[in-house]
Amino acid sequence: MAKQCDLCGRGSTKDASRSHSNIKTIKRQYINLQSKKIDGKKTKVCTKCLKTMVKTK
């Protein structure tokens, strides 16, 4: 199961957390996925797409 939006295809991004001595550690930032039924099918949708779906109705 990929951590990706089924509508827009947006996925996780890479980010760096910095320590006090400025050492970089790569980490993942995952998007906020919600499982919703759209047209009778269960899909994983990011909250950005949910907000625009509410706006366009």
C-alpha positions in Angstrom: 0.0 0.0 0.0 1.6 3.2 -1.2 1.3 6.3 0.9 0.0 8.3 -2.0 -3.2 10.2 -2.8 -5.4 8.3 -5.3 -6.7 11.5 -6.9 -3.7 13.8 -7.3 -0.8 11.3 -6.9 0.9 13.4 -4.2 3.2 11.4 -2.0 5.8 11.9 0.7 8.7 14.3 0.6 12.2 14.3 2.0 13.3 16.7 4.7 16.3 17.2 6.9 16.2 17.5 10.7 19.2 19.4 12.1 20.8 18.7 15.4 22.4 21.3 17.7 25.8 20.6 16.0 24.1 21.1 12.6 24.4 17.4 11.5 21.8 16.6 8.9 19.5 13.6 9.3 17.2 12.8 6.4 13.6 12.0 7.3 10.3 11.5 5.5 7.3 13.8 5.7 4.2 11.9 4.9 1.0 13.5 3.7 -2.3 13.4 5.6 -4.2 10.6 4.0 -7.9 9.8 4.8 -9.8 6.8 3.5 -13.1 8.0 2.0 -15.8 6.5 -0.2 -16.0 8.3 -3.5 -18.6 7.1 -6.0 -19.0 3.9 -4.0 -15.2 3.0 -4.1 -13.0 3.2 -1.0 -10.0 5.5 -1.9 -7.1 7.1 0.0 -7.4 10.9 -0.4 -5.2 13.7 0.9 -6.8 16.4 2.9 -5.8 19.0 0.3 -8.0 17.2 -2.2 -10.8 16.8 0.3 -10.9 20.6 0.9 -11.0 21.4 -2.8 -13.8 18.8 -3.3 -15.9 20.5 -0.6 -15.2 23.9 -2.2 -16.2 22.8 -5.8 -19.5 21.2 -4.7 
